[in-house]
Amino acid sequence: MDYTIYSGEWPMGRIHEERGRREDQRWVWSLFGILANPPGMRTDGRAPTLEAAKAEFETNWRQWLRWAKLGEVRSRKRQAGSEAK
């Protein structure tokens, strides 16, 4: 399994399964495009389950957002028949 995580329409991370790894390191998560971060924040890691990988990703993503003084970007959905200008 392989997931791309988005903030709005921007890919911000990935969580994927590496089969054949030790059970406690089976799931890998990473944040993309982070050029600077606060001390103690991780931009990647390994977890035993998908749920644990999601939780670690979210904890570090939220920490970065607070540090960068930013918020989540919501996806803009186009209405049927409309065109981007």
N, C-alpha and C positions, 0 to 999 in steps of 0.2 A: 504494500500500500504506500502511496505517495501523495501528500497533500501540499498545496501551495496556499499560504495564508495571505489575505488581502486586507488592506486598510483602504476602504473605498475601492478604487479601481487599481491601486498600486500594490504589486506583490511585495510583501514585507518579510516573508519567511517561508520556511518549509519544515514539514515533519514527515519523515519517511521511516519505513521499517527495513532493517538490514537482517535478513534471514541468515542463519549460520553463525550469528554472533552469540555471545553469552546471553542468557535470558535477562540479566540485569542491565544489559546495554543494547537491547534489541532495537529500541526506537531512538532516532536521532532528530534533534530539532536545531534550527538555526534562524537567526534574524539577518535580513539582507540590508545593505545600504547604510549601516550605522557607522559613521566615520569617527565619532567620538562618543564616549559613554562615561557614566559616573563610576567611581571606584567600586568594586564589588559586583558590578553588573556583568552577567555573562551574555555572550551573543551566540552561544551554541552549547549543546550538551547531549547527554544520553540518558535514557530512562528505560525501565523495565516494561512499561505498558504505554499504550497510546494515551490513555487518560493522564498519566504522570507526565508525559512529554508535553501535552497540551497545557497542563498546569504550570510547568516550568517555563514554557514559552510565554504564556500570559503574564506570569509574575515579572519576568524580565522586560517584556514589551511595555507593561504598565509603568515599571520603574523608569524606563527610558523616556516614555511620554512625559512623566512628571518632571524629570530632570531637564528635558528639552523645552518644557513649558508648552507642550503641544497637546492636542486632543485627537480623538479618532476622526477619521474622514469617513463620511457616509457616502455610500454609492449613490450616484445620480442615475435614475432610471429614465430612459427616454419614453415619451408617450408614443403610441403607435401612430405612424404617419408623420412624425416630426423628424427634422433633420438637424444635425449639429451645424452650427454656423461659426 
